[in-house]
C-alpha cells in the first residue's frame, strides 16, 4: 500500500519528496528534496544538488510531502519521536 494523505504518518516518510514551507530558521525555508533518513528529532533531506541537509523536526513548522497521489501538508512537530514508535502509536490508536 502506497502512502497517501490519510496514512502518510503511519507508513513512514523516508523516500518522499519534501518541501519546507515555513520554518523558525529562515535558512531552512524553501528546501526541496527527498527524505533519506529520519531520527527522533531530525530528518535528512537530499537536495537536488546531492547535498544532504539535516533539519530539526521542531524547526520545520510546515512541510509539504509529495506522495504518489497527492501533496500532504503537515507540521514538523507531528513527526517528533522515533519513527517506529510513531508508526505503532498511530496504528494502535
Backbone as JSON Lines, residues from 0, in Angstrom:
{"i":0,"aa":"X","n":[0.85,-1.18,0.0],"ca":[0.0,0.0,0.0],"c":[0.89,1.24,0.0]}
{"i":1,"aa":"X","n":[0.65,2.15,-0.93],"ca":[1.45,3.36,-1.02],"c":[0.93,4.42,-0.06]}
{"i":2,"aa":"X","n":[1.8,5.28,0.42],"ca":[1.35,6.33,1.33],"c":[0.43,7.32,0.61]}
{"i":3,"aa":"X","n":[-0.58,7.78,1.32],"ca":[-1.42,8.86,0.83],"c":[-1.62,9.84,1.98]}
{"i":4,"aa":"X","n":[-2.42,10.86,1.77],"ca":[-2.56,11.9,2.8],"c":[-3.2,11.39,4.08]}
{"i":5,"aa":"X","n":[-3.94,10.3,4.01],"ca":[-4.59,9.77,5.21],"c":[-3.66,8.92,6.05]}
{"i":6,"aa":"X","n":[-2.68,8.27,5.42],"ca":[-1.84,7.35,6.18],"c":[-0.34,7.64,6.08]}
{"i":7,"aa":"X","n":[0.03,8.84,5.65],"ca":[1.44,9.14,5.43],"c":[2.26,9.04,6.72]}
{"i":8,"aa":"X","n":[1.71,9.44,7.85],"ca":[2.47,9.38,9.1],"c":[2.62,7.95,9.61]}
{"i":9,"aa":"X","n":[1.64,7.09,9.34],"ca":[1.74,5.71,9.81],"c":[2.51,4.82,8.84]}
{"i":10,"aa":"X","n":[2.78,5.28,7.65],"ca":[3.52,4.49,6.67],"c":[5.0,4.82,6.63]}
{"i":11,"aa":"X","n":[5.39,5.95,7.18],"ca":[6.78,6.35,7.12],"c":[6.99,7.38,6.03]}
{"i":12,"aa":"X","n":[8.02,8.2,6.18],"ca":[8.21,9.31,5.26],"c":[9.51,9.22,4.46]}
{"i":13,"aa":"X","n":[10.35,8.24,4.76],"ca":[11.61,8.11,4.02],"c":[11.29,7.77,2.57]}
{"i":14,"aa":"X","n":[11.91,8.5,1.66],"ca":[11.7,8.3,0.24],"c":[10.71,9.27,-0.38]}
{"i":15,"aa":"X","n":[10.02,10.05,0.44],"ca":[9.06,11.01,-0.08],"c":[9.74,12.34,-0.41]}
{"i":16,"aa":"X","n":[9.21,13.03,-1.41],"ca":[9.67,14.37,-1.74],"c":[9.13,15.33,-0.7]}
{"i":17,"aa":"X","n":[9.95,16.25,-0.22],"ca":[9.55,17.18,0.82],"c":[9.95,18.6,0.45]}
{"i":18,"aa":"X","n":[9.15,19.55,0.91],"ca":[9.46,20.96,0.77],"c":[9.12,21.63,2.09]}
{"i":19,"aa":"X","n":[10.06,22.39,2.63],"ca":[9.81,23.11,3.88],"c":[9.18,24.45,3.52]}
{"i":20,"aa":"X","n":[7.92,24.61,3.9],"ca":[7.18,25.82,3.57],"c":[7.38,26.92,4.61]}
{"i":21,"aa":"X","n":[7.4,26.55,5.88],"ca":[7.62,27.51,6.97],"c":[8.6,26.91,7.96]}
{"i":22,"aa":"X","n":[9.47,27.76,8.49],"ca":[10.46,27.3,9.45],"c":[10.82,28.43,10.39]}
{"i":23,"aa":"X","n":[11.17,28.07,11.62],"ca":[11.65,29.07,12.56],"c":[13.07,29.51,12.21]}
{"i":24,"aa":"X","n":[13.77,28.71,11.39],"ca":[15.11,29.04,10.89],"c":[14.97,29.46,9.42]}
{"i":25,"aa":"X","n":[15.22,30.7,9.12],"ca":[14.99,31.21,7.75],"c":[15.88,30.53,6.71]}
{"i":26,"aa":"X","n":[17.01,29.94,7.11],"ca":[17.88,29.26,6.15],"c":[17.3,27.93,5.69]}
{"i":27,"aa":"X","n":[16.35,27.39,6.43],"ca":[15.74,26.11,6.06],"c":[14.53,26.29,5.15]}
{"i":28,"aa":"X","n":[13.94,27.46,5.16],"ca":[12.72,27.69,4.41],"c":[12.98,27.54,2.92]}
{"i":29,"aa":"X","n":[12.13,26.77,2.26],"ca":[12.24,26.57,0.82],"c":[13.08,25.39,0.4]}
{"i":30,"aa":"X","n":[13.65,24.64,1.33],"ca":[14.45,23.47,0.97],"c":[13.53,22.43,0.33]}
{"i":31,"aa":"X","n":[13.97,21.91,-0.81],"ca":[13.21,20.91,-1.55],"c":[14.13,19.72,-1.79]}
{"i":32,"aa":"X","n":[13.62,18.51,-1.56],"ca":[14.42,17.32,-1.82],"c":[13.72,16.07,-1.35]}
{"i":33,"aa":"X","n":[14.46,14.98,-1.31],"ca":[13.94,13.68,-0.91],"c":[14.39,13.36,0.51]}
{"i":34,"aa":"X","n":[13.48,12.89,1.34],"ca":[13.83,12.48,2.7],"c":[14.58,11.17,2.62]}
{"i":35,"aa":"X","n":[15.81,11.16,3.13],"ca":[16.65,9.96,3.04],"c":[16.88,9.29,4.38]}
{"i":36,"aa":"X","n":[16.63,10.01,5.48],"ca":[16.87,9.42,6.8],"c":[16.04,10.18,7.82]}
{"i":37,"aa":"X","n":[15.61,9.47,8.86],"ca":[14.82,10.09,9.92],"c":[15.27,9.55,11.27]}
{"i":38,"aa":"X","n":[15.47,10.45,12.22],"ca":[15.76,10.07,13.59],"c":[14.65,10.62,14.48]}
{"i":39,"aa":"X","n":[14.85,10.54,15.78],"ca":[13.84,11.0,16.73],"c":[13.52,12.48,16.56]}
{"i":40,"aa":"X","n":[14.54,13.3,16.35],"ca":[14.34,14.75,16.3],"c":[14.73,15.41,14.99]}
{"i":41,"aa":"X","n":[15.25,14.66,14.03],"ca":[15.68,15.27,12.77],"c":[15.23,14.45,11.56]}
{"i":42,"aa":"X","n":[15.19,15.12,10.43],"ca":[15.04,14.45,9.15],"c":[16.19,14.91,8.26]}
{"i":43,"aa":"X","n":[16.66,14.03,7.4],"ca":[17.72,14.37,6.46],"c":[17.12,14.45,5.08]}
{"i":44,"aa":"X","n":[17.33,15.58,4.42],"ca":[16.75,15.82,3.1],"c":[17.89,15.95,2.1]}
{"i":45,"aa":"X","n":[17.84,15.13,1.04],"ca":[18.84,15.23,-0.04],"c":[18.28,16.19,-1.08]}
{"i":46,"aa":"X","n":[18.97,17.31,-1.23],"ca":[18.54,18.33,-2.18],"c":[18.93,17.92,-3.6]}
{"i":47,"aa":"X","n":[18.47,18.68,-4.57],"ca":[18.72,18.37,-5.99],"c":[20.21,18.37,-6.33]}
{"i":48,"aa":"X","n":[21.02,19.16,-5.62],"ca":[22.46,19.19,-5.89],"c":[23.21,18.1,-5.13]}
{"i":49,"aa":"X","n":[22.5,17.1,-4.64],"ca":[23.04,15.92,-3.94],"c":[23.6,16.21,-2.55]}
{"i":50,"aa":"X","n":[23.44,17.43,-2.04],"ca":[23.83,17.72,-0.67],"c":[22.73,17.26,0.27]}
{"i":51,"aa":"X","n":[23.11,16.68,1.41],"ca":[22.15,16.23,2.41],"c":[22.1,17.27,3.51]}
{"i":52,"aa":"X","n":[20.92,17.71,3.85],"ca":[20.73,18.74,4.88],"c":[19.92,18.15,6.02]}
{"i":53,"aa":"X","n":[20.45,18.23,7.25],"ca":[19.71,17.78,8.42],"c":[18.83,18.91,8.92]}
{"i":54,"aa":"X","n":[17.57,18.58,9.19],"ca":[16.59,19.57,9.62],"c":[15.96,19.1,10.91]}
{"i":55,"aa":"X","n":[15.94,19.96,11.92],"ca":[15.25,19.62,13.17],"c":[13.75,19.62,12.9]}
{"i":56,"aa":"X","n":[13.08,18.58,13.36],"ca":[11.64,18.47,13.14],"c":[10.9,19.63,13.79]}
{"i":57,"aa":"X","n":[11.38,20.05,14.94],"ca":[10.73,21.14,15.65],"c":[10.87,22.46,14.89]}
{"i":58,"aa":"X","n":[11.96,22.63,14.15],"ca":[12.19,23.87,13.41],"c":[11.32,23.96,12.16]}
{"i":59,"aa":"X","n":[10.92,22.83,11.61],"ca":[10.08,22.82,10.41],"c":[8.62,22.99,10.83]}
{"i":60,"aa":"X","n":[8.14,24.2,10.73],"ca":[6.77,24.49,11.17],"c":[5.73,23.89,10.23]}
{"i":61,"aa":"X","n":[6.02,23.9,8.93],"ca":[5.06,23.36,7.95],"c":[5.83,22.71,6.81]}
{"i":62,"aa":"X","n":[5.5,21.44,6.54],"ca":[6.14,20.66,5.49],"c":[5.1,20.25,4.45]}
{"i":63,"aa":"X","n":[5.55,20.19,3.21],"ca":[4.72,19.61,2.15],"c":[5.39,18.31,1.75]}
{"i":64,"aa":"X","n":[4.67,17.2,1.88],"ca":[5.18,15.9,1.48],"c":[4.42,15.46,0.24]}
{"i":65,"aa":"X","n":[5.16,15.09,-0.81],"ca":[4.54,14.67,-2.06],"c":[4.49,13.15,-2.1]}
{"i":66,"aa":"X","n":[3.28,12.6,-2.01],"ca":[3.11,11.15,-2.16],"c":[2.81,10.88,-3.63]}
{"i":67,"aa":"X","n":[2.6,9.65,-3.97],"ca":[2.31,9.31,-5.36],"c":[1.04,9.96,-5.88]}
{"i":68,"aa":"X","n":[0.05,10.14,-5.03],"ca":[-1.25,10.61,-5.49],"c":[-1.6,12.03,-5.07]}
{"i":69,"aa":"X","n":[-0.92,12.58,-4.06],"ca":[-1.33,13.9,-3.57],"c":[-0.18,14.56,-2.82]}
{"i":70,"aa":"X","n":[-0.42,15.82,-2.47],"ca":[0.52,16.57,-1.63],"c":[-0.1,16.69,-0.25]}
{"i":71,"aa":"X","n":[0.67,16.38,0.79],"ca":[0.19,16.45,2.17],"c":[0.92,17.58,2.88]}
{"i":72,"aa":"X","n":[0.19,18.32,3.67],"ca":[0.77,19.41,4.44],"c":[0.69,19.03,5.91]}
{"i":73,"aa":"X","n":[1.87,18.95,6.56],"ca":[1.9,18.55,7.96],"c":[2.85,19.46,8.74]}
{"i":74,"aa":"X","n":[2.7,19.44,10.04],"ca":[3.57,20.18,10.93],"c":[4.76,19.3,11.3]}
{"i":75,"aa":"X","n":[5.93,19.9,11.41],"ca":[7.11,19.14,11.81],"c":[6.97,18.54,13.19]}
{"i":76,"aa":"X","n":[6.22,19.21,14.06],"ca":[6.03,18.68,15.42],"c":[5.21,17.39,15.41]}
{"i":77,"aa":"X","n":[4.44,17.14,14.36],"ca":[3.69,15.87,14.26],"c":[4.63,14.7,14.0]}
{"i":78,"aa":"X","n":[5.83,14.99,13.56],"ca":[6.82,13.95,13.25],"c":[7.74,13.62,14.41]}
{"i":79,"aa":"X","n":[7.7,14.43,15.48],"ca":[8.64,14.24,16.59],"c":[8.43,12.87,17.23]}
{"i":80,"aa":"X","n":[9.52,12.2,17.5],"ca":[9.52,10.86,18.08],"c":[10.21,9.9,17.13]}
{"i":81,"aa":"X","n":[10.58,8.76,17.67],"ca":[11.22,7.76,16.83],"c":[10.22,7.26,15.8]}
{"i":82,"aa":"X","n":[10.66,7.07,14.57],"ca":[9.73,6.66,13.52],"c":[8.97,5.39,13.85]}
{"i":83,"aa":"X","n":[9.66,4.4,14.41],"ca":[8.98,3.13,14.72],"c":[7.95,3.3,15.84]}
{"i":84,"aa":"X","n":[8.21,4.19,16.8],"ca":[7.23,4.44,17.86],"c":[6.01,5.19,17.32]}
{"i":85,"aa":"X","n":[6.26,6.17,16.44],"ca":[5.16,6.93,15.86],"c":[4.25,6.03,15.03]}
{"i":86,"aa":"X","n":[4.84,5.14,14.26],"ca":[4.07,4.25,13.42],"c":[3.21,3.32,14.25]}
{"i":87,"aa":"X","n":[3.79,2.72,15.3],"ca":[3.0,1.8,16.15],"c":[1.96,2.56,16.95]}
{"i":88,"aa":"X","n":[2.27,3.79,17.38],"ca":[1.31,4.6,18.14],"c":[0.1,4.94,17.28]}
{"i":89,"aa":"X","n":[0.32,5.31,16.03],"ca":[-0.78,5.68,15.14],"c":[-1.61,4.46,14.73]}
{"i":90,"aa":"X","n":[-0.95,3.33,14.54],"ca":[-1.67,2.11,14.13],"c":[-2.51,1.53,15.26]}
{"i":91,"aa":"X","n":[-2.08,1.72,16.51],"ca":[-2.79,1.13,17.65],"c":[-3.81,2.08,18.26]}
{"i":92,"aa":"X","n":[-3.93,3.27,17.73],"ca":[-4.95,4.2,18.22],"c":[-4.38,5.17,19.1]}
